[in-house]
Every structure is written in structure tokens, then in C-alpha cells.
């Protein structure tokens, strides 16, 4: 039964001339005083989500985006600030780009945020998809296999550091602690200081290609999954594959349990008006993400995502996104009806996330958060 709702903000600034006919993505460059707009927007969205009854505001970590698209480099630091400006809403990491970190530095930063916010930060991990950020930090992105191998070792280190009073690790990429003398004794183990107070730490990860290896890794470590802005035919398969992976690791989950299902959305009086309002931001998002191979509106797109192949920004239309239910555009009553159908199909699903395409203005996001909270969420209250 769907009982929880959250929203996603990836960290874009106010953009002019959005859409395929607008400013090319690579021609955008903004001064620092514009790029820092994201923090005021994050405050506005956090306060709206807090007031309107959303469970979590999810944020995305990214780096070096002078184009103004995804401009939040540290979610734990921002989360502490937002938690002190709000009363109850959680701040979710969607997601910390683990290969951009030393795993113990990320573990420490999350632990501090967990303590300072009294448990209002939700941990999340991802492999990344921007070569510019991951490779700049000295780790692989072009080599997808090396990226996955590093990510898996890093996550295992983080989870061990959260859980164990003291630990050591010997792997391909890390020897922790290093074999050095310390105050007269050989260093054999190390302790994360501080460790999170809330144990076990709830961990979320995006499901972007539905690979068997990725799902098995999540199931083995009891990592929960987020499927967002993805064609319905892919969602149906990945939900079942996630359940089956959990079963192989001795966990019996209902269909949809331990998952969040996310949609991009525009509520208006008619589907036509909603599509018209959302179109320039849909197209801007496609301009940003297609060259990175990150659209998931079809089986063809999913194959490109898995292979890290560029896609064409014109290979998807908003009308197709509405048909395949990666986008929900139309009157609130239609959205309620569709989510009720989703609820019937996935009896274990209890959490839905809504979001908007890159470029959607702050005022529009707040207006849509408000309409969804007042016109859709009441249909799912006990």
C-alpha cells in the first residue's frame, strides 16, 4: 500500500531558453553567483516538502557543472543545513557518487550528518555517470567494469565501517588501515569515529540498467532500490528481478517491497495543458542526459544505458514518456487512478517519489509539490 511520498531535486538553477530549440547544453556557462542559486532553491523545496507532508527531499551529488544543471557537490553538508531549517522532512542522498570519494571520508561525513540531524539524513550510493567528475577525482568512469569493481569494494568498506566497532580491509584498491607503525605498535585495525547512531544504516541505490550483477550486489548487502523516470515495461521487469535477487539471498519480499518508484510529473486541468507546460523542460533534460546515455524511456534506451552509449536527444518525446508512464501528465484525478493501479500491481510498494526535469523553475516545482500534496496524496491516507 502506498503511504509515503517524496520528491527529488537534482540541483539545477533557473535556466533561460530551455528546450531543443533553446541554448545548446554545452554553450551554457554561468558565473558563481548564479550557480549558488541551488542552495536557496533547496531551502524553498525543503520547507515546502516539510509543510506539505512529504517524507523525504532527495538531492543529487554532482561536480563541476558550470552549465547550471546539477550543482550540489556535498549532500551531507547541505542536508545538515536543511534539517536545521525544517521540522521533520528527511533529506535523502540520491545519490552520493561513491567513486568521487574516499569511502571512509564519505562514511565519516554521513555519520556526522546522522548525528547532527538526529537521523534525518537517508544514505544512498551510486556509481556515477559523468566522466568529467569521476575521472577528475582520479577514478575510472570510461571503463565501466573498473568503475563497478571499485564501487563495490568502496560500498563494502563503508558498510563495514558503519557496522563494526573496529575493522580491517584488504582488497584490490584499498588496504585499511595501512600497515604502518603508530605510537609504538603495528596498526592492524581502525575505527570509524564517529559511527552513525542509527543502526543498521538504511542504504538506497538507483536501478538504472537492471543488470543481474547490480541487483545481486544490492540483494547481498540489503540495499534498497530506486527506479525513477523509467518506462513501465522496464519497471515491471526490474521489480520482479529485484524480488528474485532478494529471494536468492534468503529474503522473501512482496512485489515492490524495499523499492521506491519515481515519476516526473506535471499536474494541470488536462493532459494537453500539462504536456505543453512540461515540454521545454523535458527537452532540456533530454539535451543534458541523452549524450551521457541516461534516458530510460524504452528498451532501446535501456540497452544504451547498460552499454554506456550516447543517445539522441530527439530519440524520445514527452508524449511517449506519458504513454510509457515514466511521466505523469494530466489532471490529479488521473494521476490518483494510475497510482491506485500501481498499488494493486505491486502490493509491497509503499513509497512513491515525484520530480521534475532539469530546468523546471523553482516556482513551478513548489506549485506542483503543493498541488500533488493537496490533490493526490489525500487519496492514499489511511
Order of alpha helices (4+ residues) and beta strands (2+ residues): beta-alpha-alpha-beta-alpha-beta-beta-alpha-beta-alpha-alpha-beta-beta-beta-beta-beta-alpha-beta-alpha-beta-alpha-alpha-alpha-beta-alpha-beta-alpha
